[in-house]
């Protein structure tokens, strides 16, 4: 089997090489590493995670190590150095200029544009001709540099705009760049939040955006950085909504258990306390046991409508046209209409069903009224909870998605049931 | 007066601020390439309305100036007669018609066809010449797609092409690229782009011929749409640009009504157990605990299963095994804690019949059973749906919640009847 396996060529099929490599034992891994050329090593390093990078690096020849450090794209390199066990060793391997660049990038917090920017770009002078630029690129620039877009500077090194490599290729050899480049439409600052970079990339330029400090180009953000960032953030949102924070597909059963147990445990305690509190209604309940039949409906409805309001609020928060006032007004109206329609439907439903189950007409009607009234109030409250929780969390600079957590769900349940049982108690007292 | 010297996105925002009358007036005189520049940035819901405000004579011109994937996006939205008319005017009508036929949820429907291709035997000089000649009409210029008698072979990046000696043949410089088929899902395509760090994804038909290319910027848009769609399915509500809140409300109503309808079997089920509830009223107070805990666990497992179903298909079996073990551990720990907790609760409340121990046993064993069963349901339902070729994501709606609720109620009251029935 191992004979057949070793034939997997990285050049022909990098993906299967990598999945084979990741499952292999240490000895086999080092053997496989030796089959890669220097160029392939670079490609290989862009495809594996930090842990594997550290491991593989250890087993490379001195020469390959040097080549790798010199040519690995700067954003990959920074990511690696930031989390590597060998941080200090790796830094000493860099040449002075690159080390200076990378240390600067490392100083930015991971949520800032500065921390993800790439510094292997090509900047050109506006006075140069297309022919000069092409010659420069063909003879001087390393093929690992990002050069689909070239950055155009004036004589004082201020950034004027950009031009794509293909434009340079198409232009006549003696055309001056200043006559053909595209002026800057958008740019970022190293201290901008990464979410701003995502927004700008989605709206303006899906190739590369300049990062500018004092009108000087200090780095670029490219679409593949944003792509990864976006995938991660969507996955995170989805996971938060499903209450599987920090979920990692590689986790073993025991790790999953440890991560999920705490809040299930908390939910258990709170629910017991809820039951304890609700037992003040025990007298009412023992007189109208039919109420229990509708308990799941009350809980389910307020849960659902609150999830709708909450989810839409979370989605809207990402929109830069978002206005809290308008959003609240519209969502409250939507919630009201649906609560009203559902309560009326429920009245008809529950009356019919109770009749089928053999209750008297008056009793069916009375319980129907109680249930639908509770739904009306409960769903209205739940809508507001779903709307306000994320907005409040956002105001206090907390993550709004936390609002989808189990505590809020339990709070929803609790309020719903208190309303339900209170209304039932009032009815009992009156009649 | 609007200045056109700005990005298409800003231009679109500014033009949409104008009244419809002013827009129509503006569209009479606007250059068609400026229109082709901003139209792709108009949101899908209003794109057709905006496009129809252009004079008919201009519409053809605009379409001819737009990138092929933007053309497909627009044509897909237009009414049939106009679509066919505009299609006929397009140079690439045959291939665009083919793309329009593909299902919107497959990756083939979103490809860009304005790329440069070359035979595997062509030399670097020939390819460079071809590229320079075609470039003004292309969208994708940074990568050249290489084929051998129409079968896709690989790519050569422009920057490598420039550094290659003039007489070197493409076969000696081409790079292997991961590809996907036109009928693959969007999720799969995104997954490939994520794991490979390619900037392009060639999309092939089943004859291994290149249909078109998904560029990273297309993928960014697709990713956003897919993610929002998944999210919307999970919350059973959709972001709407509906002008009136009444319409938006009606859009969300079906799911709520569904909850009501699905509630009917639950009601009949609980009704079967009314006698035990009448005798032990406190059972009612703990129903939310049982249903809530089962629901919480099920939501988690469902989300994990859905993510695995779309992405790491190969790891599904391993995930299922891990999740089952996790569920076992969670089930027993929670049951154990509940036993102690409810016992204390019962003692404080001074339970007579059932005794605190009996009652805590009922709750603990119900919890243990529901916590074992609900993850299994939450895994099986989406997998079954998928094998029936139904979108597994619909499971995240009220269906699964109701199914879990019914199971939990059945377990809870059966256990109660079994353990307490004889006592009373």
Boltz contact constraints between the chains, C-beta under 6 A:
constraints:
  - contact:
      token1: [A, 12]
      token2: [B, 176]
      max_distance: 6.0
  - contact:
      token1: [A, 46]
      token2: [B, 197]
      max_distance: 6.0
  - contact:
      token1: [A, 138]
      token2: [B, 162]
      max_distance: 6.0
  - contact:
      token1: [A, 138]
      token2: [B, 163]
      max_distance: 6.0
  - contact:
      token1: [A, 147]
      token2: [B, 159]
      max_distance: 6.0
  - contact:
      token1: [A, 148]
      token2: [B, 142]
      max_distance: 6.0
  - contact:
      token1: [A, 165]
      token2: [B, 158]
      max_distance: 6.0
  - contact:
      token1: [A, 166]
      token2: [B, 135]
      max_distance: 6.0
  - contact:
      token1: [A, 166]
      token2: [B, 141]
      max_distance: 6.0
  - contact:
      token1: [A, 170]
      token2: [B, 132]
      max_distance: 6.0
  - contact:
      token1: [A, 170]
      token2: [B, 135]
      max_distance: 6.0
  - contact:
      token1: [A, 185]
      token2: [B, 7]
      max_distance: 6.0
  - contact:
      token1: [A, 203]
      token2: [B, 9]
      max_distance: 6.0
  - contact:
      token1: [A, 204]
      token2: [B, 7]
      max_distance: 6.0
  - contact:
      token1: [A, 204]
      token2: [B, 9]
      max_distance: 6.0
  - contact:
      token1: [A, 206]
      token2: [B, 217]
      max_distance: 6.0
  - contact:
      token1: [A, 206]
      token2: [B, 220]
      max_distance: 6.0
  - contact:
      token1: [A, 223]
      token2: [B, 216]
      max_distance: 6.0
  - contact:
      token1: [A, 223]
      token2: [B, 217]
      max_distance: 6.0
  - contact:
      token1: [A, 227]
      token2: [B, 216]
      max_distance: 6.0
  - contact:
      token1: [A, 227]
      token2: [B, 220]
      max_distance: 6.0
  - contact:
      token1: [A, 230]
      token2: [B, 223]
      max_distance: 6.0
  - contact:
      token1: [A, 231]
      token2: [B, 194]
      max_distance: 6.0
  - contact:
      token1: [A, 234]
      token2: [B, 227]
      max_distance: 6.0
  - contact:
      token1: [A, 241]
      token2: [B, 234]
      max_distance: 6.0
  - contact:
      token1: [A, 242]
      token2: [B, 299]
      max_distance: 6.0
  - contact:
      token1: [A, 242]
      token2: [B, 300]
      max_distance: 6.0
  - contact:
      token1: [A, 242]
      token2: [B, 303]
      max_distance: 6.0
  - contact:
      token1: [A, 243]
      token2: [B, 300]
      max_distance: 6.0
  - contact:
      token1: [A, 244]
      token2: [B, 300]
      max_distance: 6.0
  - contact:
      token1: [A, 244]
      token2: [B, 303]
      max_distance: 6.0
  - contact:
      token1: [A, 253]
      token2: [B, 322]
      max_distance: 6.0
  - contact:
      token1: [A, 253]
      token2: [B, 325]
      max_distance: 6.0
  - contact:
      token1: [A, 253]
      token2: [B, 326]
      max_distance: 6.0
  - contact:
      token1: [A, 256]
      token2: [B, 326]
      max_distance: 6.0
  - contact:
      token1: [A, 257]
      token2: [B, 326]
      max_distance: 6.0
  - contact:
      token1: [A, 257]
      token2: [B, 329]
      max_distance: 6.0
  - contact:
      token1: [A, 271]
      token2: [B, 289]
      max_distance: 6.0
  - contact:
      token1: [A, 272]
      token2: [B, 341]
      max_distance: 6.0
  - contact:
      token1: [A, 272]
      token2: [B, 345]
      max_distance: 6.0
  - contact:
      token1: [A, 275]
      token2: [B, 285]
      max_distance: 6.0
  - contact:
      token1: [A, 275]
      token2: [B, 286]
      max_distance: 6.0
  - contact:
      token1: [A, 278]
      token2: [B, 285]
      max_distance: 6.0
  - contact:
      token1: [A, 279]
      token2: [B, 285]
      max_distance: 6.0
  - contact:
      token1: [A, 282]
      token2: [B, 281]
      max_distance: 6.0
  - contact:
      token1: [A, 285]
      token2: [B, 281]
      max_distance: 6.0
  - contact:
      token1: [A, 285]
      token2: [B, 284]
      max_distance: 6.0
  - contact:
      token1: [A, 286]
      token2: [B, 281]
      max_distance: 6.0
  - contact:
      token1: [A, 289]
      token2: [B, 277]
      max_distance: 6.0
  - contact:
      token1: [A, 289]
      token2: [B, 278]
      max_distance: 6.0
  - contact:
      token1: [A, 292]
      token2: [B, 277]
      max_distance: 6.0
  - contact:
      token1: [A, 292]
      token2: [B, 284]
      max_distance: 6.0
  - contact:
      token1: [A, 293]
      token2: [B, 267]
      max_distance: 6.0
  - contact:
      token1: [A, 293]
      token2: [B, 270]
      max_distance: 6.0
  - contact:
      token1: [A, 295]
      token2: [B, 287]
      max_distance: 6.0
  - contact:
      token1: [A, 296]
      token2: [B, 266]
      max_distance: 6.0
  - contact:
      token1: [A, 296]
      token2: [B, 405]
      max_distance: 6.0
  - contact:
      token1: [A, 297]
      token2: [B, 263]
      max_distance: 6.0
  - contact:
      token1: [A, 300]
      token2: [B, 259]
      max_distance: 6.0
  - contact:
      token1: [A, 304]
      token2: [B, 259]
      max_distance: 6.0
  - contact:
      token1: [A, 307]
      token2: [B, 235]
      max_distance: 6.0
  - contact:
      token1: [A, 308]
      token2: [B, 235]
      max_distance: 6.0
  - contact:
      token1: [A, 308]
      token2: [B, 237]
      max_distance: 6.0
  - contact:
      token1: [A, 308]
      token2: [B, 252]
      max_distance: 6.0
  - contact:
      token1: [A, 311]
      token2: [B, 235]
      max_distance: 6.0
  - contact:
      token1: [A, 311]
      token2: [B, 237]
      max_distance: 6.0
  - contact:
      token1: [A, 312]
      token2: [B, 237]
      max_distance: 6.0
  - contact:
      token1: [A, 315]
      token2: [B, 239]
      max_distance: 6.0
  - contact:
      token1: [A, 330]
      token2: [B, 245]
      max_distance: 6.0
  - contact:
      token1: [A, 333]
      token2: [B, 245]
      max_distance: 6.0
  - contact:
      token1: [A, 334]
      token2: [B, 245]
      max_distance: 6.0
  - contact:
      token1: [A, 334]
      token2: [B, 248]
      max_distance: 6.0
  - contact:
      token1: [A, 334]
      token2: [B, 249]
      max_distance: 6.0
  - contact:
      token1: [A, 337]
      token2: [B, 249]
      max_distance: 6.0
  - contact:
      token1: [A, 338]
      token2: [B, 249]
      max_distance: 6.0
  - contact:
      token1: [A, 338]
      token2: [B, 253]
      max_distance: 6.0
  - contact:
      token1: [A, 338]
      token2: [B, 256]
      max_distance: 6.0
  - contact:
      token1: [A, 342]
      token2: [B, 256]
      max_distance: 6.0
  - contact:
      token1: [A, 353]
      token2: [B, 267]
      max_distance: 6.0
  - contact:
      token1: [A, 357]
      token2: [B, 271]
      max_distance: 6.0
  - contact:
      token1: [A, 406]
      token2: [B, 296]
      max_distance: 6.0
  - contact:
      token1: [A, 413]
      token2: [B, 288]
      max_distance: 6.0
